[in-house]
Amino acid sequence: MIDIYKWLLIIWVIMSWLVSFNVINTHNQFVGTVMNFLYRITEPALRPIRRIVPDLGGIDISPLILLLLVQALQILFNDSIVPLLYGY
């Protein structure tokens, strides 16, 4: 599940770059639908990070921070909680 969320976050970042550079157009119904879905999935987790982290000259590093946090949670879960559940 966590891996899927990480991939969705990476896809969101890439698609937002493509929209910013006018490579893809959000007026396309498919692109708009995918962007809306990804926004609804990633924005609730990105919003609190954006409130804390300042904007670095127009560069939003909140997806990178979220990706690192999700990775840290996955490592913590795999190294601590899973062994407790299965008695390793």
C-alpha positions as CSV (number, residue, x, y, z in Angstrom):
1,M,0.0,0.0,0.0
2,I,2.8,2.4,0.9
3,D,4.6,1.6,-2.3
4,I,1.5,2.5,-4.3
5,Y,1.2,5.8,-2.5
6,K,4.9,6.6,-3.2
7,W,4.3,5.9,-6.9
8,L,1.2,8.1,-7.0
9,L,3.2,10.9,-5.4
10,I,6.0,10.5,-8.0
11,I,3.4,10.5,-10.8
12,W,1.8,13.6,-9.4
13,V,5.2,15.4,-9.3
14,I,6.0,14.4,-12.9
15,M,2.6,15.4,-14.2
16,S,2.6,18.7,-12.4
17,W,6.0,19.5,-14.1
18,L,4.6,18.5,-17.5
19,V,1.6,20.8,-16.9
20,S,3.9,23.6,-15.8
21,F,6.0,23.3,-18.9
22,N,2.9,23.0,-21.2
23,V,3.8,19.5,-22.3
24,I,0.4,18.3,-21.4
25,N,-2.8,20.2,-21.1
26,T,-5.3,19.9,-18.2
27,H,-8.1,20.8,-20.6
28,N,-7.8,17.3,-22.0
29,Q,-10.5,15.3,-20.2
30,F,-8.2,12.3,-19.4
31,V,-5.3,14.4,-18.1
32,G,-7.7,16.6,-16.0
33,T,-9.3,13.5,-14.5
34,V,-5.9,11.9,-13.6
35,M,-4.6,15.2,-12.2
36,N,-7.7,15.7,-10.1
37,F,-7.4,12.1,-8.7
38,L,-3.8,12.5,-7.9
39,Y,-4.4,15.9,-6.3
40,R,-7.1,14.5,-4.1
41,I,-4.9,11.6,-3.0
42,T,-1.7,13.6,-2.4
43,E,-2.8,17.1,-1.3
44,P,-4.1,16.1,2.2
45,A,-0.6,14.9,3.1
46,L,1.3,17.7,1.3
47,R,-0.8,20.6,2.8
48,P,0.6,20.4,6.3
49,I,4.2,20.1,5.0
50,R,3.7,23.2,2.8
51,R,2.5,25.2,5.8
52,I,5.8,24.4,7.7
53,V,8.4,24.4,4.9
54,P,9.0,27.8,3.2
55,D,8.9,28.2,-0.6
56,L,12.4,28.0,-2.0
57,G,12.3,30.4,-4.8
58,G,9.3,28.9,-6.5
59,I,10.5,25.3,-5.9
60,D,8.1,23.2,-3.9
61,I,10.1,20.5,-1.9
62,S,7.1,19.3,0.0
63,P,6.7,16.1,-2.2
64,L,10.3,15.2,-1.6
65,I,9.8,15.7,2.2
66,L,6.6,13.6,2.1
67,L,8.4,10.9,0.1
68,L,11.2,10.8,2.7
69,L,8.7,10.6,5.5
70,V,6.7,7.8,3.9
71,Q,9.9,5.9,3.3
72,A,11.0,6.3,6.9
73,L,7.6,5.1,8.1
74,Q,7.9,2.1,5.8
75,I,11.3,1.2,7.2
76,L,10.0,1.7,10.7
77,F,7.1,-0.5,10.0
78,N,9.1,-3.3,8.3
79,D,11.9,-3.3,11.0
80,S,9.9,-2.8,14.1
81,I,6.2,-3.6,13.9
82,V,6.2,-6.6,11.5
83,P,8.7,-8.6,13.6
84,L,6.6,-7.9,16.7
85,L,3.5,-9.2,14.9
86,Y,5.1,-12.3,13.6
87,G,7.4,-13.0,16.5
88,Y,10.8,-12.7,14.7
